[in-house]
Amino acid sequence: MTKNLLNRHTLHAAVFAFTATIMLSACKKDKEKNDDTNPIVPVELKDYSVNPSLLKTMPGFESLKITTLISSDDVLPESPNFIFGAQPDGAGILKDPAGNGFIMINNHEILQSVSRVYLDKNFKPVKGEYIVDSDGGMTRLCSATMATPEEHGFAKPVFLTAGESGAESMIHAIDPLAPADKKNNQRTLQALGRWSAENAVPLPKGSFPGKSVILIGEDESDGQLAMYVSAQGDLNNGKLYVMKRDNNDPVETNMVKGQSYNVEFVELDNVKTNTGAQLQQQTIDKKALMLARVEDIDYRKGSAANGREVYFTATGVSQADKITPVTGKTMWGRVYKLVLDANDPLKGKLEVAVDGNDNPGSSIVNPDNVCVTENYVYIQEDGDSFYKNNNHDGTIWQFSIGNKALKAMLQMDHRRTDATFNAKYNPANNLQLSTWEYGAMYDVSDLTGIPGTFAVNLHPHTWTDNKYRNADGGTTRLTNNSEGGQVVIVRGIAR
């Protein structure tokens, strides 16, 4: 995600079927029936962008197949003036209810906007528009989750996108199928509080029958894992909680890998009337666990019980020298595993699943987005903290839930020896490591009919052109930005 001092971005979510089958940013698997009466015909995936893929495979994963889906230089035949804007982050793909193919929804973080791209039956982009521009987004929009009747028990599909530009930012509920002329007819959710949030992730409805349990990550140096609990599908009348250890120790680095810690969620008061600053003070008063930038959240797939097994990232913070840790905080970053009590979502066990400090600079560096399948956790780096001892470009790591093995799977492809490529994509930064970051990674296997197929969003920050500026057409935003963006499809990923 784009960095603002210690406060930056980045998605995730679920795939399922409504009238249209929806795929979410945090790699949730859709549930469209695939049988003799409703066969899924595999789509024909190929390079659809005029821009080359900015991603490459790592040793041991050469069998993965990468194709481009869309980039900022592409001209779509049914909307030639549409520009696929900077920093595609939280995302999802659904079947077009009109039966013409698919619809892809993307947050564009730095543009404070949400785009909608129509794909044909082979996933080729043919039309694009913005359903939220910067005027409606108001703050940077980072990760996102598509809540649906089938996956989460909601009355209708809702795109939950988290605002992240300071303590007063809020979470938005957006209709992903709304007419384009209603682009800013979305609402902020007072009951979910005010946070510099990265994502708001509802657990699957079978995890806690009759309830909606939504986990919220706060991207601050004293960040929180919060929880909203309500009657199923109710986004307005639930209660908001924050996670703490049962011994009231709020210090992150007092927890170490290899141990399990009892946690509970304690209620916050006057959520709808408190400011973000007042809510932050409550987290201190209630001895909440202070984590270094909770950026993304996802849950394990495969069963209702698995849905109570949650993974989230703490991206990490450092002193200004980019070498020295901040006392009490992870610097290189961590991925945490939280298992919620089957009978009470307000209780659980927390442990460190992956710790970048185990092999500083050569393991995970500033994990941002996370995508969880039944057997693996895929960890996407946000290495543009520019730690001086980091030795690699932005990487997606595969972590095996079963044997705990951590392997580098995919990496940004800067092509630093290619002068023509550098002139366009790496000007003045072609030697600096980790200048690019990831947005959402999510499973599109059941939509494409091809097992092990995932979409991956890319933020190549050094690729800029003035023609990309103001792509959403909004009139207000926090930062003008002329970056390009890209989405690729990767086949062959283990689930």
C-alpha positions in Angstrom: 0.0 0.0 0.0 1.0 3.6 -0.4 2.9 4.9 2.6 2.0 8.0 4.7 4.6 8.1 7.4 3.8 5.0 9.5 0.3 4.8 8.1 -0.2 3.1 4.8 -2.3 0.7 2.9 -3.3 -2.3 1.2 -7.5 -6.8 0.4 -9.3 -9.5 0.9 -12.4 -11.7 0.8 -14.5 -14.4 -0.7 -15.8 -16.0 -3.8 -19.3 -17.3 -3.9 -22.5 -17.3 -5.9 -25.4 -14.9 -5.7 -27.2 -14.5 -9.0 -23.7 -13.8 -9.9 -20.8 -15.7 -8.4 -18.6 -13.3 -6.6 -14.9 -13.5 -5.9 -13.3 -11.6 -3.1 -10.1 -9.8 -2.5 -8.9 -12.0 0.2 -9.0 -15.1 -1.9 -12.3 -16.6 -0.9 -13.5 -19.4 -3.1 -16.7 -19.2 -4.9 -19.4 -21.9 -4.5 -20.9 -22.2 -7.9 -22.2 -25.7 -8.5 -20.2 -27.5 -11.1 -22.2 -30.6 -12.2 -23.8 -32.1 -15.3 -26.7 -29.6 -15.2 -24.5 -26.5 -14.7 -21.1 -27.3 -16.3 -18.3 -24.7 -16.1 -16.5 -24.3 -19.4 -12.9 -23.3 -18.9 -12.2 -19.8 -20.1 -9.4 -19.1 -22.6 -6.9 -17.1 -20.6 -4.1 -15.3 -22.5 -2.3 -11.9 -22.4 -5.0 -9.3 -22.7 -2.9 -6.2 -21.9 -0.6 -4.2 -24.2 1.8 -3.9 -21.2 4.0 -6.9 -20.3 3.5 -8.8 -17.0 5.4 -7.1 -14.1 5.5 -10.4 -12.2 7.8 -13.4 -12.4 8.1 -16.9 -10.9 10.7 -17.9 -8.4 12.8 -21.1 -8.4 10.7 -24.1 -7.7 7.6 -22.5 -9.1 8.5 -22.3 -12.8 5.4 -24.3 -13.8 3.2 -21.4 -12.8 1.7 -19.6 -15.8 1.3 -15.8 -15.7 -0.8 -13.8 -18.2 -1.9 -10.2 -18.1 -5.5 -9.2 -17.6 -5.5 -5.4 -17.6 -3.0 -2.4 -17.3 -3.2 1.3 -17.5 -2.2 1.6 -21.2 -5.1 -0.6 -22.3 -7.9 0.9 -24.4 -11.1 -1.0 -23.9 -13.3 -1.3 -27.0 -16.6 -0.2 -25.4 -15.2 2.6 -23.3 -12.1 4.0 -25.1 -11.7 6.9 -22.7 -11.6 4.7 -19.6 -8.2 4.5 -17.8 -7.5 1.7 -15.4 -6.0 3.8 -12.6 -3.2 3.6 -10.1 -2.8 1.2 -7.2 -5.5 -1.5 -7.8 -5.9 -2.9 -4.3 -9.0 -4.6 -2.8 -10.9 -6.4 -5.5 -13.4 -9.1 -6.6 -14.9 -10.7 -9.7 -18.5 -11.8 -10.2 -20.5 -13.3 -13.0 -22.4 -10.6 -14.9 -26.1 -11.0 -14.1 -26.9 -10.1 -17.7 -25.1 -13.3 -18.7 -22.4 -11.6 -20.8 -19.3 -12.6 -18.9 -17.9 -11.3 -15.7 -17.6 -8.0 -13.7 -14.4 -7.1 -11.9 -14.5 -4.5 -9.0 -11.2 -2.8 -7.9 -10.3 -0.3 -5.3 -7.7 2.2 -6.5 -6.1 3.2 -3.3 -4.4 6.5 -3.9 -7.2 7.6 -6.2 -9.8 7.0 -3.4 -12.0 5.4 -6.0 -13.6 2.1 -7.2 -13.6 0.9 -10.8 -15.8 -1.7 -12.5 -14.5 -3.5 -15.5 -16.6 -5.8 -17.6 -14.9 -9.0 -18.9 -16.2 -11.2 -21.7 -16.7 -14.9 -21.4 -13.0 -15.5 -21.8 -12.0 -12.8 -19.2 -11.1 -10.2 -21.8 -11.7 -6.7 -20.6 -14.2 -4.9 -22.9 -15.6 -2.0 -20.9 -14.7 0.1 -17.8 -16.2 2.8 -15.5 -15.9 4.1 -12.0 -18.6 3.4 -9.5 -17.0 5.5 -6.8 -14.7 8.5 -7.5 -12.5 10.4 -5.1 -15.4 12.7 -4.0 -17.3 9.7 -2.8 -14.3 7.7 -1.5 -13.0 10.6 0.5 -10.0 8.6 1.9 -7.6 6.1 0.4 -9.5 2.8 -0.2 -7.4 -0.2 0.5 -8.4 -3.8 0.9 -12.0 -4.8 0.5 -14.4 -7.7 0.9 -17.6 -8.6 -1.0 -20.2 -9.7 1.6 -23.0 -11.8 0.1 -26.1 -13.8 1.1 -24.5 -17.2 0.2 -21.1 -16.7 1.8 -21.9 -14.4 4.8 -25.7 -14.3 5.2 -26.2 -10.7 4.1 -29.5 -9.7 2.5 -27.7 -8.6 -0.7 -24.1 -8.2 -1.9 -22.2 -5.4 -0.4 -18.6 -4.3 -1.2 -17.1 -3.4 2.1 -14.1 -1.1 1.5 -12.0 0.3 4.2 -11.0 4.0 4.4 -7.4 4.6 5.4 -6.2 8.2 5.8 -6.1 8.8 9.5 -8.0 8.0 12.7 -11.3 9.5 11.5 -11.5 7.3 8.3 -14.5 5.0 8.0 -15.6 1.8 6.3 -17.9 2.1 3.2 -20.7 -0.1 2.0 -21.0 0.0 -1.8 -23.4 -1.7 -4.1 -21.1 -3.4 -6.7 -23.9 -3.5 -9.3 -25.3 0.0 -8.9 -25.8 2.1 -12.1 -22.7 4.2 -12.9 -24.6 7.4 -12.6 -25.1 6.5 -8.9 -21.4 6.3 -8.4 -21.2 8.0 -5.0 -24.4 6.6 -3.6 -22.6 4.6 -0.9 -22.6 4.9 2.8 -20.2 4.9 5.7 -20.9 2.4 8.5 -20.9 4.2 11.9 -21.4 1.0 13.8 -18.0 -0.3 12.6 -16.2 2.7 14.1 -13.5 5.1 12.9 -10.1 3.6 12.1 -7.3 4.0 9.6 -8.5 0.7 8.4 -7.2 -1.8 5.8 -10.0 -4.3 5.5 -13.3 -5.3 7.1 -13.7 -9.1 6.6 -16.9 -10.9 7.5 -16.3 -14.6 8.5 -18.4 -17.1 6.6 -21.9 -17.5 8.0 -21.4 -21.1 9.2 -18.6 -20.0 11.6 -21.0 -18.6 14.1 -24.6 -19.4 13.1 -27.0 -16.5 13.3 -24.3 -13.9 13.7 -22.2 -11.7 11.5 -18.6 -11.5 12.8 -16.5 -8.9 11.0 -12.8 -8.5 11.7 -11.2 -5.0 11.1 -7.5 -4.2 10.8 -6.1 -0.8 11.7 -3.0 0.3 9.9 -1.3 2.4 12.6 2.0 1.9 14.5 -0.3 1.1 17.5 -2.7 -0.8 15.4 -5.6 -2.9 16.4 -7.5 -6.0 15.5 -11.1 -5.1 16.0 -14.3 -7.2 15.8 -17.9 -6.2 15.0 -20.6 -8.7 16.1 -24.2 -8.4 15.1 -27.3 -10.4 14.1 -26.6 -12.0 10.7 -26.3 -9.3 8.0 -26.8 -6.3 10.3 -24.3 -3.6 9.6 -25.9 -0.9 11.8 -26.9 -2.3 15.2 -24.1 -4.6 16.4 -21.3 -4.1 18.9 -17.7 -3.3 18.3 -14.8 -4.9 20.2 -11.0 -4.8 20.3 -8.5 -7.6 20.9 -6.5 -7.9 24.1 -4.4 -10.5 25.9 -6.0 -12.0 29.0 -3.0 -10.8 31.1 -3.5 -7.2 29.9 0.0 -7.0 28.3 -0.3 -4.7 25.2 3.2 -5.2 24.0 3.5 -7.0 20.7 7.1 -8.3 21.0 6.3 -9.9 24.3 4.7 -12.6 22.2 7.2 -15.0 20.6 6.9 -17.6 17.9 6.2 -21.1 19.1 3.8 -20.2 21.9 0.0 -19.7 22.0 -1.6 -16.8 23.9 -5.1 -16.4 25.2 -6.9 -13.4 23.8 -10.4 -11.8 24.2 -12.3 -9.0 22.6 -13.5 -6.2 24.9 -16.4 -3.9 24.0 -15.8 -0.3 23.0 -18.3 2.3 24.2 -20.3 4.9 22.4 -19.0 3.8 19.0 -21.4 5.8 16.8 -20.7 9.1 18.7 -17.0 8.8 19.5 -14.4 10.3 17.2 -11.6 8.1 16.0 -9.3 9.8 18.6 -11.7 8.9 21.4 -11.9 5.3 20.2 -8.1 5.1 20.1 -8.0 6.3 23.7 -10.4 3.6 24.6 -8.1 0.9 23.2 -5.3 2.2 25.5 -7.6 2.4 28.5 -8.9 -1.2 27.9 -5.3 -2.6 27.5 -5.8 -3.6 23.9 -2.9 -5.4 22.1 -0.9 -2.8 20.2 0.3 -4.2 16.9 2.6 -2.7 14.2 0.1 -1.9 11.4 -2.6 -4.6 10.9 -2.9 -4.5 7.2 -4.9 -7.4 6.0 -7.0 -10.4 7.2 -8.3 -13.6 5.7 -9.7 -16.9 7.0 -9.0 -20.5 6.1 -11.2 -22.1 3.5 -12.7 -25.6 3.4 -15.3 -25.8 6.2 -17.3 -23.8 8.7 -14.8 -24.7 11.4 -11.9 -23.5 9.2 -13.6 -20.2 8.9 -12.8 -19.6 12.6 -9.1 -19.9 11.8 -7.9 -16.4 10.8 -4.6 -15.1 9.6 -3.6 -11.4 9.6 -0.5 -9.3 9.0 1.4 -6.8 11.1 3.4 -5.0 8.5 6.0 -3.6 11.0 7.6 -0.3 11.8 11.2 0.9 12.2 13.1 3.9 13.4 13.8 6.6 10.8 17.2 5.0 10.0 15.4 2.0 8.5 17.7 -0.3 10.5 16.6 0.1 14.2 13.4 -1.5 15.5 10.8 0.4 17.5 10.7 -0.9 21.1 7.9 -3.3 21.5 7.0 -3.6 17.8 7.8 -6.0 15.0 10.0 -4.4 12.5 10.3 -6.9 9.6 6.7 -7.9 10.0 4.7 -10.9 11.2 1.7 -13.0 10.1 -0.5 -14.0 13.1 -2.8 -17.0 13.4 -6.0 -16.5 15.5 -8.3 -19.4 16.3 -11.6 -18.2 17.6 -13.6 -20.3 20.2 -16.3 -22.3 18.5 -18.9 -21.2 21.0 -17.8 -17.6 21.6 -16.2 -15.3 18.9 -15.0 -13.0 21.7 -12.4 -15.6 22.9 -9.5 -17.2 21.1 -5.9 -18.3 20.8 -3.3 -16.2 19.1 0.2 -17.2 17.9 2.9 -15.9 15.6 2.7 -18.0 12.4 5.5 -16.3 10.4 8.1 -13.8 11.8 10.3 -11.8 9.4 12.8 -11.4 12.2 13.7 -15.1 11.9 15.9 -14.3 8.9 15.9 -10.5 8.6 15.9 -9.2 5.1 15.8 -12.7 3.5 12.4 -13.8 4.8 9.1 -11.8 4.7 9.6 -8.0 4.6 6.7 -5.8 5.6 3.8 -8.3 4.8 0.8 -6.4 3.6 -1.9 -8.5 1.9 -2.7 -12.1 2.8 -4.6 -14.7 0.9 -5.6 -17.9 2.7 -6.7 -21.2 1.0 -7.5 -24.5 2.6 -3.8 -25.5 3.0 -1.7 -22.4 2.4 -1.3 -18.8 3.4 0.0 -16.5 0.6 1.8 -13.5 2.0 2.3 -10.4 -0.2 5.1 -8.0 0.7 4.9 -4.2 0.9 8.6 -3.6 1.0 8.6 0.1 0.2 9.5 0.8 3.7 13.0 0.6 2.1 14.7 -1.2 5.0 18.5 -1.0 4.4 19.1 -4.7 5.1 16.4 -6.0 2.8 17.9 -8.1 0.0 15.1 -8.7 -2.4 12.3 -7.1 -4.4 8.6 -7.4 -3.5 7.7 -11.1 -3.1 4.7 -13.3 -2.6 5.5 -16.1 -0.2 3.8 -19.5 0.1 3.4 -20.6 3.8 2.2 -24.2 4.3 -0.3 -24.5 7.1 0.5 -28.1 7.5 4.3 -28.3 7.7 5.1 -24.5 8.3 7.4 -24.4 5.2 7.9 -20.8 3.8 8.9 -20.5 0.2 9.3 -17.5 -2.2 6.8 -18.1 -5.0 6.4 -14.9 -7.1 8.4 -11.7 -7.3 8.1 -8.3 -9.0 10.0 -8.4 -12.4 11.9 -5.1 -12.7 14.1 -6.3 -15.7 16.9 -4.0 -14.6 19.2 -5.0 -17.4 16.6 -3.9 -20.1 17.2 -0.2 -20.8 13.9 0.2 -22.7 11.9 -1.4 -19.9 13.7 0.7 -17.3 13.0 4.0 -19.2 9.2 3.3 -18.9 8.8 1.4 -15.7 11.9 2.2 -13.5 13.1 5.7 -14.3 15.6 7.0 -11.7 14.8 4.0 -9.5 16.1 1.0 -11.5 18.6 0.0 -8.8 16.6 0.4 -5.7 15.0 -2.7 -4.3 11.4 -3.2 -3.5 9.9 0.0 -5.1 6.7 -1.9 -6.1 4.0 -3.5 -3.9 1.0 -5.8 -4.1 -2.7 -5.3 -3.9 -5.2 -8.1 -3.6 -4.6 -11.7 -4.5 -7.7 -13.8 -4.9 -8.9 -17.2 -6.1 -10.7 -17.2 -9.5 -10.5 -21.0 -10.1 -14.3 -21.7 -10.0 -15.1 -18.6 -12.2 -12.5 -19.6 -14.9 -13.1 -23.4 -14.6 -9.3 -23.7 -14.2 -8.1 -25.1 -10.8 -5.4 -23.1 -9.0 -6.1 -19.8 -10.9 -5.6 -16.5 -9.0 -5.8 -12.8 -9.8 -3.0 -10.6 -8.4 -3.0 -6.8 -8.3 0.2 -4.9 -8.7 1.3 -1.3 -7.7 4.4 -0.5 -9.8 5.0 2.9 -8.1 7.8 4.0 -10.4 5.7 3.5 -13.6 4.2 7.0 -14.1 2.6 9.0 -17.0 0.6 12.1 -16.8 -2.2 10.5 -18.9 -3.0 8.3 -15.9 -3.7 11.2 -13.6 -7.3 11.7 -12.4 -8.3 8.5 -14.0 -11.5 8.3 -11.9 -12.7 11.9 -12.8 -13.1 13.0 -9.2 -12.5 16.6 -8.2 -11.0 16.1 -4.7 -8.3 13.8 -3.4 -5.6 13.8 -0.9 -2.8 13.3 -3.4 -2.5 13.7 -7.1 -1.0 10.6 -8.6 0.1 9.5 -12.1 1.0 5.9 -11.5 0.1 3.0 -13.7 -1.4 -0.2 -12.4 -1.8 -3.8 -13.5 -3.8 -7.0 -12.8 -2.3 -10.4 -13.8 -3.7 -14.0 -13.7 -1.5 -16.8 -12.3 -2.4 -20.4 -13.0 -1.1 -23.5 -11.1 -1.1 -22.2 -7.6 -1.7 -24.8 -4.9 -4.7 -24.4 -2.8 
